[in-house]
Amino acid sequence: MKFIALLLVTLSLITTAHGASKPFNCSVDSFIFTSINASSQTDSYELDIAAKTSKTGKMDLHSTNINAIGYNILDNYIWGYDRNNDKVVKIDADYNVISYEIADLPKYKFHLGDVSPDGILYLSSQWKTTDIIYRVDLKQNPPKKLSNLKLIGSVSA
């Protein structure tokens, strides 16, 4: 079974340089991050929805598996979770990956994630018997864990 982290995002903000990394520019591109299994390296693809074309972003993007990704409109980077090294990662427009150790964030092999409009990375995992969503504030440098959210009730299909 393929583990696919799909991020369909239209980058809509004009960006400025931030440190040594290069943020994404305003475009109509969307991005797919995928790997063969949970322990294999991540590949990326760029999709131009308007032109109905695609191209390879970068194969073997990182030395490990990146999942639980989302686009942060505040800094114009893609953020996710390095499942093999248990770190939050920031991906720039050149597909460079910067890793962050987040204090007090459990090592759950997160595969569900997204970034809110206010710059909070939300992480969860269906493989843990937990009803908690973990939050990381990406506005802080370095990013810091916030209080957890507890799920109320359940969702059925």
C-alpha positions as CSV (number, residue, x, y, z in Angstrom):
1,M,0.0,0.0,0.0
2,K,1.3,3.4,-0.9
3,F,1.4,6.0,1.8
4,I,0.6,9.3,0.1
5,A,0.7,12.7,1.6
6,L,-1.2,14.9,-0.7
7,L,-1.1,18.6,-0.6
8,L,-3.2,20.5,-3.1
9,V,-2.5,24.1,-2.4
10,T,-2.4,27.1,-4.5
11,L,0.3,29.4,-3.3
12,S,-1.2,32.8,-3.3
13,L,1.1,35.1,-1.4
14,I,4.1,37.0,-2.6
15,T,7.0,36.0,-0.5
16,T,10.2,37.4,0.8
17,A,13.5,35.7,1.6
18,H,13.7,34.2,5.0
19,G,17.2,33.2,6.2
20,A,19.2,30.9,4.0
21,S,16.1,29.0,2.8
22,K,14.0,30.0,-0.2
23,P,10.2,30.2,0.4
24,F,7.7,29.2,-2.3
25,N,6.6,31.9,-4.7
26,C,3.1,32.8,-5.8
27,S,2.0,30.2,-8.4
28,V,-0.8,27.9,-9.4
29,D,1.2,24.9,-8.5
30,S,0.1,22.2,-6.2
31,F,2.3,19.6,-4.6
32,I,2.2,15.8,-4.0
33,F,4.6,14.1,-1.6
34,T,4.6,10.3,-1.8
35,S,6.6,7.3,-0.7
36,I,6.3,3.5,-1.4
37,N,5.9,2.7,2.3
38,A,6.3,4.2,5.8
39,S,10.1,3.7,5.9
40,S,11.0,4.7,2.3
41,Q,12.3,8.1,1.1
42,T,9.8,10.8,0.0
43,D,9.4,11.9,-3.6
44,S,7.7,15.1,-4.6
45,Y,5.8,16.3,-7.7
46,E,4.6,19.7,-8.8
47,L,1.2,20.0,-10.5
48,D,0.2,23.0,-12.6
49,I,-3.6,22.7,-12.3
50,A,-4.3,25.5,-14.8
51,A,-2.1,24.0,-17.5
52,K,-2.9,20.4,-16.5
53,T,0.8,19.5,-16.4
54,S,3.0,17.9,-13.9
55,K,6.8,17.6,-13.3
56,T,9.0,15.9,-10.8
57,G,9.9,18.2,-7.9
58,K,12.6,16.1,-6.3
59,M,13.1,12.4,-6.0
60,D,14.4,11.1,-2.6
61,L,13.5,14.5,-1.1
62,H,14.9,13.6,2.3
63,S,16.8,10.7,3.7
64,T,13.7,9.4,5.4
65,N,9.9,9.5,5.2
66,I,8.1,12.9,5.4
67,N,4.3,12.9,6.0
68,A,1.6,14.9,7.8
69,I,2.3,17.9,5.6
70,G,0.7,21.3,5.2
71,Y,1.4,24.7,3.6
72,N,1.9,27.7,5.9
73,I,0.6,30.9,4.4
74,L,2.4,33.0,7.0
75,D,5.9,32.0,5.9
76,N,5.3,30.3,2.5
77,Y,7.0,27.0,3.4
78,I,5.6,23.4,3.4
79,W,5.8,21.9,6.9
80,G,5.6,18.2,7.8
81,Y,6.8,15.4,10.0
82,D,9.9,13.2,9.6
83,R,8.5,9.9,10.6
84,N,11.8,8.0,11.0
85,N,13.6,10.7,13.0
86,D,10.6,12.1,14.8
87,K,11.1,15.7,13.9
88,V,9.1,18.5,12.5
89,V,10.5,19.6,9.1
90,K,10.3,22.7,6.9
91,I,10.6,22.3,3.2
92,D,11.7,25.2,1.0
93,A,11.1,26.0,-2.7
94,D,14.4,24.2,-3.6
95,Y,13.2,21.2,-1.6
96,N,15.8,21.7,1.1
97,V,14.6,20.2,4.4
98,I,15.3,21.8,7.7
99,S,14.6,19.6,10.8
100,Y,13.4,20.8,14.2
101,E,13.4,18.8,17.4
102,I,10.2,19.8,19.3
103,A,10.4,19.4,23.1
104,D,7.5,17.3,24.6
105,L,6.2,16.1,21.2
106,P,5.6,12.4,21.4
107,K,7.2,10.1,18.9
108,Y,4.0,8.8,17.3
109,K,5.0,8.5,13.6
110,F,2.4,11.1,12.7
111,H,0.8,10.8,9.3
112,L,-2.1,13.2,9.6
113,G,-1.3,16.9,9.5
114,D,-2.1,20.4,8.3
115,V,-1.2,24.0,9.0
116,S,-3.9,26.5,10.0
117,P,-4.1,30.0,8.6
118,D,-2.6,31.3,11.9
119,G,0.6,29.2,11.5
120,I,-0.2,26.2,13.8
121,L,0.9,22.7,12.6
122,Y,-1.7,20.1,13.7
123,L,-0.5,16.5,14.0
124,S,-2.3,13.2,14.7
125,S,-2.0,9.5,14.1
126,Q,-4.7,6.9,13.5
127,W,-2.4,4.1,14.7
128,K,-2.2,5.3,18.3
129,T,-5.1,4.8,20.6
130,T,-5.3,8.5,21.3
131,D,-7.9,11.1,21.0
132,I,-5.4,14.0,21.0
133,I,-4.3,16.3,18.3
134,Y,-0.9,17.8,18.9
135,R,-0.1,21.4,18.0
136,V,3.1,23.1,17.1
137,D,3.4,26.9,16.8
138,L,5.4,27.6,13.6
139,K,5.5,31.4,14.2
140,Q,8.1,30.9,16.9
141,N,11.7,30.4,16.0
142,P,12.4,27.6,16.6
143,P,8.8,26.1,16.5
144,K,7.4,25.2,19.9
145,K,4.8,22.7,21.0
146,L,1.5,24.2,22.3
147,S,-1.1,22.6,24.5
148,N,-2.9,19.5,23.0
149,L,-6.5,19.4,21.7
150,K,-8.7,16.6,23.0
151,L,-11.2,15.2,20.5
152,I,-14.8,15.3,21.7
153,G,-17.1,12.6,20.4
154,S,-16.4,10.5,17.4
155,V,-16.8,10.6,13.7
156,S,-18.3,7.8,11.7
157,A,-18.3,7.2,8.0
